């Protein structure tokens, strides 16, 4: 037990002391503030067409708990995954492998450390939700149980399940981070699609890890019974509307916690522990025998190569070839581009090629709104290491002290990333050329520059790749949900306002990147 506690403590402290965690915490605080919009706001986070609940304790507490559960489950996976990989990269796993701790004990400690990280963020949103009640509500009594109970029954089982999924993904997919991301996206999409049903029977309640259907059906039934109407459904998420829309208000007193719902919460907790226990039978326990065997064969092959010892003679300076100076960044761009292309599994390029071909035949709006953002997101592991790989591999002492790193190396990395993104978008660009839609082409090009500069800027500032992976996933998800606020590639609305906004963001990101890298190079 002492080994489990030590791993949990060390892993939790290491994660929470990073810049990525602090930035994620700041974003979460702002998101929790926006979960409960002011009455005059032109958006809602729980949409009931023509109706709006009053801001009593039940409404604010349940709404904050549900939004925290869904949003934190969405990006929390990207925040906590990679714990086992870090132990492999730092070779701490070799030390852990020699300890008496079992495979299940080690994976359990990783799951619990993931859970504690997510629980820390959820605790922050809980405190913010209490403040939002006193800020937004007027004339309604404060009932603390309407805040505690929803967070306990909705957020905790879901976050524990996400923590377990992060561990299981690392066990079975190893270092293939992009496959873990794709698998989680499909799993999250399947769960959210399942929660949009119109029934609330026993099976529907038990198979809903977020408890989303239970809450939306409770609100829907009350509105239908109180106003004798038929509301088709209640949707969670940021929904924008006109400010002059008229709403009828109602008082909702929270979810009725049934034995079936309580059983479902217990079932998801048991499932989380069961998944980790089953995966412990397939855990490699940092067994590097195959790697050592390959290295041994390579060493044997090298030993068989005859060594030719040249005769020692005097060195003639005149006989040496002349030094040819080449300060061009073209070789650096080629090198960076090859590193991007060769990153990850070669089989993933089949998926990239399939999406490129699909963009030639799918409708333009489908290709622009869904296929292109997804195709670009599949390159997230390539882009996230664009400006961090030197520091990760401890080569920054050489690269940052090379000849004009700001004028040669950093621009080469940016140009290589933009070249890759534009190349992947060529099928869609060609189709817009055929219909003479230059405005859409400019939006796509600015979008390609934006995601590359965002990767470079966040990688330089945070010193890692986690922050960019989380932000890029959220942006891609919201673009596919047709949220105009994050439409960085002009897929939803083709207008000049988006174009100018992205252009200004690109200039700002570029300036921050060069300033931060210049500061780092001068303070090695």
Secondary structure by P-SEA (a helix, b strand, c coil): caaaaaaaaaaaaaaaacaaaaaaaaaaaaaaaaccccccccccccccccccccccaaaaaaaaaaaaaaaaaaaccccccaaaaaaaaaaaaaaaaaccccaaaaaaaaaaaaaaaaaaaaaaaaaaaaaaaaaccccbbbbccccaaaaaaccaaaaaaaaaaaaaaaaacccaaaaaaaaaaaaaaaaaaaaccccccaaaaaacccaaaaaaaaaaaaaaaacccccccccccbbbbbccbbbbbbbbccccccaaaaaaaaaaaaaaaaaaaaaccccccccaaaaaaaaaaaaaaaaacbbbbcccccccccccccbbbbccaaaaaaaaaaaaaacccaaaaaaaaaaaaaaacccaaaaaccaaaaaaaaaaaaaaacccccccccccccccccccccccaaaaaaaaaaaaaaaaaaaaaaaaaaacaaaaaaaaaaaaaaaaaaaaaaaaaacccaaaaaaaaaaaaaaaaccccccccccccccaaaaaaaaaaaaaaaaaaaaaaaaaaacc
